[in-house]
């Protein structure tokens, strides 16, 4: 392409761009209600757009922070807020975990764990005393949520791994896992053993002859 043809092409592109810009400005003026004599420029569009755009959606609802005590959240003022047992079980909350509660305008309680405490695990049997489930571990009886027992399908007598605070004393623990029973482990081992290929009779006879 010669230089002359390039210049002609460039002029066509500039003319098209100017035409498109004029159309866009006219459309913007119509939308924003600008008069014909108003000065039109980027700052005008920006200012007008700011007045027409709806305000950004701010987080709605009341936000409260507190600490989980094993069943509920307690804020700095000592107010208690119920924590859904299913959420506490699935999230494996333990006493000392910091939570943020958002109470929406519709009255919903939305919890979020924001600062978990240091943890450790202990193991013990699941028992049922005085209408509540407990795990006997570390020389102590730790309360566990009924929802956790149901969620993990645990039964009295099962060996349970529970999570407790590492540095603070606690009456509550969160179920980490239910350990398989010994007889179930034996069954699995037997099933695996049965699947192992047996030696052919000729191989056995040869081993006997060689005293292997």
PEKA-V184754 format. One record per run of one state. SS is the DSSP state (2 for helix, 1 for strand, 0 for the rest). FROM is the first residue (numbers start at 1). TO is the last residue. If there is no record, write none. Layout:
# PEKA-V184754
SS | FROM | TO
SS | FROM | TO
This chain:
# PEKA-V184754
0 | 1 | 2
2 | 3 | 32
0 | 33 | 41
2 | 42 | 52
0 | 53 | 61
1 | 62 | 68
0 | 69 | 71
1 | 72 | 75
0 | 76 | 79
1 | 80 | 82
0 | 83 | 84
2 | 85 | 91
0 | 92 | 97
1 | 98 | 103
0 | 104 | 108
1 | 109 | 115
0 | 116 | 118
1 | 119 | 129
0 | 130 | 131
1 | 132 | 137
0 | 138 | 139
1 | 140 | 143
0 | 144 | 145
2 | 146 | 151
0 | 152 | 158
1 | 159 | 165
0 | 166 | 171
1 | 172 | 172
0 | 173 | 173
1 | 174 | 178
0 | 179 | 181
2 | 182 | 195
0 | 196 | 200
2 | 201 | 209
0 | 210 | 212
